[in-house]
C-alpha cells in the first residue's frame, strides 16, 4: 500500500533517493491516524471518557490534515511538522488531562524516535530536547499530585500499543535501511562496471586492462595489440555509424575466440588488446591466426573485406609498458609488410 500511494500521489518509486524518507513519513502518518482513531473508539465504546474522545478526535483530524498535506499538497516537510506537533501535542494534552493514569506517561517515549526520523537529526534533536523539558516540568509538577497508576486493562493496552508502535517503526526503518543499502550496492556495481567498460563495445577499457596487468604479475601471459586495417577509409567511405558497427562486430568475434582463456579490451580508437593465458607459444599463435582468418572471412555488410593486423609478445612481470612497446613494434612491422597478418615480437 505504501509503495502504491507513493507512486500514485507523489510519483516516487523505490529508485528515488527520497523514497526512504517520504515512506517513513507516510507510515508514521497512517500509524498515528490509526492509533488516535482506535482510542476514539476505546474512549467511547469501551470506556466512557468524553474529554479523551475529543482529544483523540482532534488528533485524528490533524493526522488526516497531515496526510492530505503529504499526498495532496506534496509538502513533505510541512506534513512532517504537522504530524510531530500533533503527536507531541496530543500526548501533552493526555498528560494534562489524566496525569500518569493508565501509564499515559509512557507515550512520551515515542516522541524522540518520531522526531529524529521525521525532522532529521538536528531539528529532531532540538524538538526532542524542548519536549523533554516540557515533560520534565509536567512530571515534576505531578510528583505530589499524580497518584500511583494501577496495572489494569487500560494500562495494559497503553503499554502494548506503545510497544507495537515502536516495534513497527523499528522494523520498517530497518527494512528501508536494508533496501537503501541494497540499492547503493547495485549503484556502486553499475558505476564500477561503467568505469571499467568501453561504452561502445562493452569490452574492458584501457584503464581496466592496465589495472589487470598491474595486479597480475606472477604468471606468464601473452599480450597482443590488434589494429583494424584501413579503418579511416571505412569511416570516410561508409560513415562513422558503420565504423562503430564494425568495431562492435570485431569485439564480438575476438571475445568469442578468446573465451574464458583471456581478456579482450578496447585500447582506444580502432585498437584492441588481448591478454591470453596459454602454456605454449603455439597456442597463442594459433589464436592470432584464427583471429586474422575469422575477421577477414566475416561479412560486415560492406563492399570490401575487413582485416586486422596483430603484434604479439610474451608478457612476464610488472613492466607491462615494455610488453606493450614490444607488441606495438611487432604490429608496426605487420603494417609495413602488408597488413592482415600477425607477428610475435623478436621474430
Buried (B, 14 or more C-beta within 10 A) or exposed (E): EBEEBBBEBBEBEBEBEEBBBBBBBBBBBBBBBEBBBBBBEBBBEEEEBEEBBEBBBBBBEBBBBBBBBBBEEBBBBEBBBBBBEBBBBBBBBBBEEBBBBBBBBBBBEBBBBBBBBBBBEEBBBEBBEEBBEEBEEBBEEBEEEBEEBEEEEBBEBBBEBBEEBBEEBEEBBEEBEEBBEEBEEEEEEEEEEEEBBBEEBEBBBBEBBBEBBEEBEEEEBBBBBBBBBBBEEBBEEBEEEBBEBBBEBBBBBBBEBBEEEBBBBBBEEBBBBBBBBBEEEEEBBEBBEEBBEBBEEBEBEEEEEBBBBBBBBBBBEEEBEEBBBBBBBBBBBBBEEEBBBBBBBEE
